[in-house]
Every structure is written in C-alpha cells, then in structure tokens.
Amino acid sequence: MEITPEILINSFGEAEAQAVYQVVKQNGDFVGFAREFMHHEDYHVARSALWALTKGTDEELSALQLMLHEFIDLAMSTENSSVRRLSLNLVERLNMDEDDLHTDFLDFCFEHMVDIEEFPGIQTLCMKLAYRMSQFYPELMDELKRTIEAMQIEYYKPAVKSLRARILSGKLK
C-alpha cells in the first residue's frame, strides 16, 4: 500500500493510524515519511502522519533523531493544536542533549505549560520538555520550579496538576 495524502486526509482513527504505521515500518523509512507529510498544507494530512509516527517504538523512532529540530520548529510554528501536540510528543520521545537546548524552544515550553487556554496534553508535554532542558543548568531548574510553584493550580486539569506535583517532589525522572 502506498501512503498518499488522500489516505491521510480521510477520517482517521486508531485502526487507520496503526495501518499507516505498519506500512511505514514495513518500508523502513520513518524519516522519508515524516519529511513527506509533516509539513503538508492540509493539517489533516500532517496530523494523521504524525499520529501514525507516534505508534512507533522508541527504537524505531530513534531514526527520527536527526529531525529533532524540525519537529521542534514545527511545534513552535504550527497553528494547529493537534499537529503541535503530536510533534511535541515525538520530540519528547527523542534524545535531547545540552547542545539541543535552544532558548526560543525553552521559552515556548515555559509559555505553553502555564497557558490556561492551552490543551492539557500540550501543557504537560511542554512541562516535561522544559524539565528535561532545565536539567542541564541548575539556574534553569530553579526558574522552572519557581514558575510551576507560581501556577494558580485550581485552573489546571488533573494531568497538569499531577505532573507539577511530581516535578516539585523530585519524582519525575
């Protein structure tokens, strides 16, 4: 089966995401698939492609490591919350070294993790990523903890509250 925008644009459920993932896995071209569809002008296509990629194992997705900054750029530039969440999900599953820390992305994560208008999935992913990036510098970790301590927690969903508590208690690894 060849994956086309027409296949990805249609109503897309779990079964379809798994089917597309299986084709990509069989072809062994996670990078080519991502590059072909992640920036598609129709966000339905991009969303469906990214969702299929999230079905991969961490080992399979390691092939996407060379695209880390492309996923970061997509998350920061897209207007579509589903594309943002899925690209952040992929970033979260890839390795991030001290050299990968960019202040614009860290600022983005800080901004979106506390934005009460943002979806909880994006808030939690941004909080996890901000935590990972802050681990490289003690002063950033202090800033992160001060920021999440200052959150008016009653305005957030349980997932955000739980992650916040895990970070503050030192139980997030």
N, C-alpha and C positions, 0 to 999 in steps of 0.2 A: 504494500500500500504506500503510495506517495502522499506525503502530507502537503496539503495546499491551503492557502488562505480560506478557500471555500469550506474546507473541512473544519478549520479552526473557528470560523466566524459563526457557525451554527450554534444553537443552544448547546451548552457544554456542561455535562455533569461528570460525576466521579468516574463512571464507566468509560466515557469518552476520553477523559484525561489519562486514565490508565492505558487505554488502547493506543493513544498517541505516544505516551511514554514507552510502551513496548516496541513500537516501530523505531523510535529514536534509539532505544537501547540495542535493538537488533542491527540497526545501521551503524551503531558505534560512533555517531557524530553529534555529540551533545553541543559542541562549540558551533558547528555549522548550522545546526537547527536554531540555536539561540540567536546567532547573528542574523539569520534569515528573517526571523519573526519577531524578535523582542522590540524592535523599533517600528513595527508596522503602523501605518497611519490609522488603521481601524483598531481602536483599543480592544475590541472583542478578540481579534486575532492575537495581539500581543498578550493579553490576559490569558487566553487559552494556552498559548505556547509556554508561557512562564509557569502556569499551573501544572502542565504536563511535566515540565522540568523538575518541579518540586517533588515529584513522585520518585525520583532517582535516589539511590542510596548515597551516603556521604562519599563513598569510594568512587561511584560513578560521577558524582558532581565535582569531584576534585579536578576533572578535566576542564572545568569552567574557571579554575583558579586564575588563569591568565586574563579572564574577563572581569575580575573583581571590580576594577574601577569603572568599567562600562555599566555594570549593574548599579553601582553607587550613583553614577551620573544619571542613569535612568530613574532611579528612585527620587533623586532630588529635582529632576526636571519635569516629570510627568504630572499632568493634571488629573489623571485617573487614579483613584484611591486603590482599586484592585491591582493595577499594574505596580503601584508604589509598594503595596503590602507584599506582593509576590516577589518583586525584585529585592526588597529588604530581607525576605525570607531566605533567598538564595545567598545574599551577602552574609547573613548570619551563619549559614552553613559552611561558608568557605573560611580558610585560614586568613587571619589578619595579623600582620606583623607591625612593629613600631614604624617601619618605613611606609606603611599603608595609611597611617594617621594623617588625615587632612583636616585642617581646622574648619573648612567650609562644611564638610560632612559631619564633623563633631557638633558644630553649631546647629546644623539641620536636625540631628538626632535630639539635641537638648530642646530645641524649639518644639518638635513634634511629640516628644514624650510627655510634655506638660500641657499641650494644647487640648483643652477640654472639648473642643469641637472635633478633634481627630478621632478616628476609629480606634477602639481599644487594641486591635491587632497591630496597628501601626505604632501606637504608643508603646506597647510592650517590646516590639522589635527594636524601636529606637532606643528604649531604655537599656535593653541588653547590649546593643551595639555601643552605646555611649559608655557603658560599664566596661566592655572589652577594651575600647580605645583608651579609657581613663586609667586602666591598669598599668600602662606604660609610664605614667607620670604621677607621683603622689599628689602634686598640687591639683591635677585634673580630677583625681579621685575625691579629693576634699571638696572641690567645686560641685562634682556630681552629687555627693551626699548632701551638701547644703541645699542644692536645687531640689532634690527629691524630698528632703525634710520639709521644705517650704511649701510643697504642694498642698493645696486645700483638699485633702483626701476624700472628703464627702462628695466631691463632684466626679469621682472616677469610678469606673467599673471594677468588679472584683478581681479580674485578671491583673489590672494595673496596680491595685492595692496589694495584691499578693506578691507581685514581683518587687514592688517598692519595699515591702517588709523583708523579703529575702535579701535584697541588696543591703539594707540598713543593718540587718542582723549578721551580715557576713556569710550567709548560707548560699549565695549564688556563686557558682564556680564556673 
